[in-house]
Amino acid sequence: MVCLGNICRSPLAEGILQSKIDNAKVYVDSAGTAGYHLGNSPDPRSIEVAKQNGIDISHQRCRKFIEADFSSFDYIYVMDQSNYNNVLKLANGLTEINKVQLLLSEASLETNEVPDPYYGGVRGFESVYQMIDKACDSIANKLNQ
């Protein structure tokens, strides 16, 4: 799960998907394409909206997406087109490129990008949670089969 700073959207996506799959069989992680918040906890608003939905993401720490992630992960979900483009810049070949897709391509929504709620209020975080949750339902159904 990849967003820009790894403090809002991708930590939520990591926590949501982890809550829906067998963690002994599937490893889920998140990262950001920028190194703004390395080592920090997720945004308090992300922690709170996750907590309100029974998920604890407070233990997560921000990290930057690196080339080695292509060999570590089978699927790389990004939150928006900008992060998609940034991740693809690190890809070496078609096999790695094919691992990357927009998270909301897994959901039937009117948009294919998860908006960044960072500069908005709590309501934006709640809306983003619902979008990510819907996509993670679809991903979990595939992974759990």
N, C-alpha and C positions, 0 to 999 in steps of 0.2 A: 504494500500500500504506500503510495508516494504522493506527497503534496509539496508545497514550496518550503515551508519552514519546519515541518514535522512537529507542529504543536497543536494544530486544530483538527484538520480533516483526516489525515492519515492515522493519527493515534486512535481516533474514533473508529475508523475502518478496521484497524488491527484488533481493537477490543471487541467490536461487534462481531467480526467474523470468528474470532476465537471463541466467543460465547455460543456459536452455532455449529461448531465442528468438533471432531475428536482430536484433541491437541496431542494425543500420543501418536497419531498418524499424520497430522498435517501441522507444519510449522508456519506461523503467520508472523510477520514483522512489518515495521513501517520505517520510512526514511523521508528525508526532504531533499530537494534538488539544490537548495541553498544551505549554507552552513551557519545561518544566523543564530541558532539556538542550541548548538551542540552541547549535549550533556544535560540540558534542562528538562524539567517535567513538562507535560503537555499544558496548554493554556488552562487556567482554572475553570473557564467556562466549558471547555470540552470535558474536563474531569467531572464537573457538576452534571452536565446533561447525560453523560454516561452513567453516573451514579444514580440519577433519577430513573434510569432504565435498568438498574441492577447490575451494572458492569463497572469494575474498578480498573481504571487506566492510570492511576496515580503513580504506579511503579515504573511506567515506561520512561525512557530517556531518549531525547532527540539525537538523531544521527543523520549523516549525509549519505545519500545514495551514491554507491561506488560501482565501478565496472565489475568487480567480483560478484556483485549481486546477481548478475546475469547467470553465473554458474551456480549460485546458491539457491535460486528460486525458479520454479517452473512457470509461474504466472506473476506478472508485474502489472498491478492495477494503478493507474494514475488518476488524479482527481480532475484535471482539466487539460486543455490542449497545450498550454504553455509548458506544463510539466511533462506532458507526452513528448513534446519536441526536445526538451532538455534531456530526458532519459535516452531518447533515440540518438542523440549526439554521442553518447558513450557506447552505443551498441557496435559490436564487431560482427557484421554479417546478418543475413536473413534469419537465421535461427534465433538470434537474440532479439531482433526486431519483432519477430512474431510472438514473443512472450509478452509484449507490451500492449495494453489496451486501456481505453477509458473505463473507469469503474462503472459508470452509469450505462455503458453498453450492455451490462448485465440486467438492467432494469427497464421496464416500460414506462418511461417518464417523458415529459415534454422537452427536456433538456438532456444533453449528453455530458454536461460539465457540472461538477459539484462546486458551487460558488464558495469563495473564501469568506468565512464569517468573521475574520479577525477584527475588522474595523466596524463591525456591526454590534448589535446588542444580543442579548440572550436568545431572543426569538430566532435570529439567524442560525444560532447553534442548534436549536431544536429542529428547525427546518432541514438543516444539513444532516442531522442525525437520522431523520426519517428517510431521506434520499439514500443515504449510505446503507441503512438497515434493509431497505428494499433490495438493493443490489446484492448485499451479502446473503440475503435469503436465497437468491438464485444461485450464487456461487456455492453456498453451503449444500444446496440440493445436489449440485453436480459432484462436489467433492465427497459427499457422504454416500454416494452410489459407488 
